[in-house]
């Protein structure tokens, strides 16, 4: 097993690429991230690590804007995410220069997943230890959410989680997302908060939620609104 364990581009006899599987384990150890679509927006929620007393809080970031209508969150190795986000931004700029229009969210998703897949079969590199949640809007303004993993696989979701305790949080989303056919932005925002709240102790300090609307940069909800959501959860 040790030989296949170290080799990235060699399958084990039973069909495993161990370095890819180890990258998936790195994702499972990462802080939780959730993305869900509402009727007219996308809600992103992340488990945020507390910043040190003297640390600049702006450097502790898990939600990024890629293009005008596209934002991402991630779970896994932050340094790997920084590299992949930079590549995605560069591709968006190149696309605009070439075609004089914004790239679609499906195009950006395929590009990110393609980079991740390339790093599973190239010598001298290792897989990206991150899973990316890509959020945005299609040409008609419909909100969409995609998820990629270190193998380069991608899929579209209504509500999805990646990172620590992902299985339990996904079960919560499956049970509560769209309850009563209600997928308003306020309802989905509450569901996303409560899903992360299931595993985070100090909700007001360690949860960050952003609302993404067409043609606008994402907006973080205020500390007061987080407190209100937390109080409602505790009732």
N, C-alpha and C positions, 0 to 999 in steps of 0.2 A: 504493500500500500504506500510506503514512503516515497517511492519513485513517482507514482501518479499524484501523490499529495503535493509534490513540489512543482510538477510540470503543469503549465497552464494549458498548453495546446494538445495534450495527450489525454484521451479518455481512459479511465480505468476499465478493467475487463467487464464490470457490470454496468458500464455506461455513465459513469459520473465524471464531471469536471470539478474536482475538489476545490480549486481556487474560486470558482464561481459560487459554490455552495458556502464557502467561508465568507465571501462577500455578502451573501444573503444573511448570514449570521450577524455580520456587522450592522446590517440594516435593522435587524431585530433588537439590537442593543441600543439603537439610536432613539432620541426623544420622539415622541409620537407626533404625527401630523395627519390632519384630516382635511378633506375637501368635499364639498357637497353643493349640488346645484339647487337653486330655488327657482321660482317662476321667472325672475328677471335678473338674477345675480348669482354669483358664486361666493360661498362662504368658506374661508380657510381658517382652520384652528390649529394651533401648535402648542405643544408642551415646551415652555421656555425655561431654560436653566437660569437660575438666579445669578446675576452679575456680582462679582466681588465689589466690595465697598468702594475701591478706588478705580474700578474698571469703567471704561467708557461703554455705556449700555448700547450705543449704536453699533458696536462691534459684535454684539450677541444677537445675531439675526438669523431667522429661519424662513422668512418669506421675502421673495425677490421679484421685481418686475423685469420681464425679459423684453417685452415690446409693449406698444400702446394698449393692446387688448389681451395680453398674455402675462400671467404671473405664475410663479412656482413656489412650492414648499418641498421640503425633503426630510428624510430620515437617514442617518448614517454618518459618515465621516465628513465633517464640515469642510476640510481642505479639498476633498474630492469634489464636493458640491461647488465650491468656488471655481474650480477649473472647468467643470461642465457648464456652469452658468455663463462663464465668460465665452466659451465656445458657442453657446446658443445665442447669446447677444450678438456676437460677431456675425453669425449666420443670418440673423434677422436684418442686420444692417446691410450685409451683402445682397440679400434678397431685395431689399428696398431699392438699392442702387441699380440692380440689374433689371427689375421689372416695374419699378416706379409704383409699387403698391405694397401694402403690409402682407407679411406671410400669414397663412391660415394657422389655426391652432393645430390642426392635424398635420400640417407640414412640419411645424416645429417639433411636435411629438415624435414624428418619424425620424427627424434629424437627431434628436437627443437619444432615442432608442438605438439608432444606427451607430452612434459613437460608442454607446455602452456595449453593443454587440461586437463591434470591431475589437474592443479591448478584451474580449474573451477568446480570440483566436489569433492574436499577434504575439510574436516573440519579444521578449525584453520588456514587457509591460505586465500589469496586473489589472483585474477588473475594477471598475469603480465601486467602492463600497457604499453606494447610496441607492435609494429608491426615490424617484421624483414624482410629485403630483403636479401636473401641468393643467392650469385652469385658464379659461378664456371664453371667447364667443366666436361663433361662426359668422358667415356673411349675412345671415338673417338676424343676427343678434341673439341667437339661442345660446344660453350658457352651457358649457361643456367641461368635463373633467376627465383627464387621462392619468394613468399611472404606469410608470416604467420600473423595471427592476434591473439588478446588475447583469442579468443574462442578455438584456436587450429586448426583452418581451414588453409589449405595451398593450393596454386595454382601456376601454372607456367605461365610466361608471356614473351612477347618479350620486352616490356617496361612498367614499372609500377612505381607508386609513392605512398608514404604513408606520413602521417603527415598533417601539416597545409595547408589549401587550396588545399587538395588533389584532390577534384573533378575538380576544374578549371585546375590544372596542368595536370591531366589525359586527359582532353579534348584536351589540347594543344598537348600532346604526340600522341593521336589518330589522330590528324589532320596532324601533321608534321613528325612523325616517318616514315622512309622509303620512303620519298617523292622521286618520280622518280625512285622507286625501288633501291635507293641508301642506303645501310646499311654498308658502309665502316666505319672504326673506326673514321675517321675525321668527317664524316657526322653525325654520331650518337653522337659524342662528342659535336658538335655544337648544335644539337637538345636538348640534356640534359642541356647544359648551358643555352640556350635560354628559356627553360621551367622554370628553377628556376629563371632566370632573370626577368620573368614576375612578380614576387612577392617580389623580393629582391632589395632594393635601392642601396646599395653600393656593387656592384657585385664583385669587385676585392678583397674586404675584407671579404665578408660574404658568398662566395661560394667556395666550395672545390670539386674538381673533380679528381677521380682516374681512371686509366686504368688498368684492370686486364687481363693478358695474360697467356696462359697455362704454368705451371711449374715455374712461376715467382711470386714474391710478387707484390702487387699492387704498381703502381707508380703514385704519384700526379703530375698533370701538373703544370708547373711553373707559377709564378705571371705574367711573361711576356706574356705567352700564354693566361692566363685569361684576361689580358688587351687587347690583340689582339681580342679575342672572344667578349669582351665587346664593343670594337670599331666597330667591324663588325655589332653587334646588333644595335648600335646607328646610323649606316649609313642609 
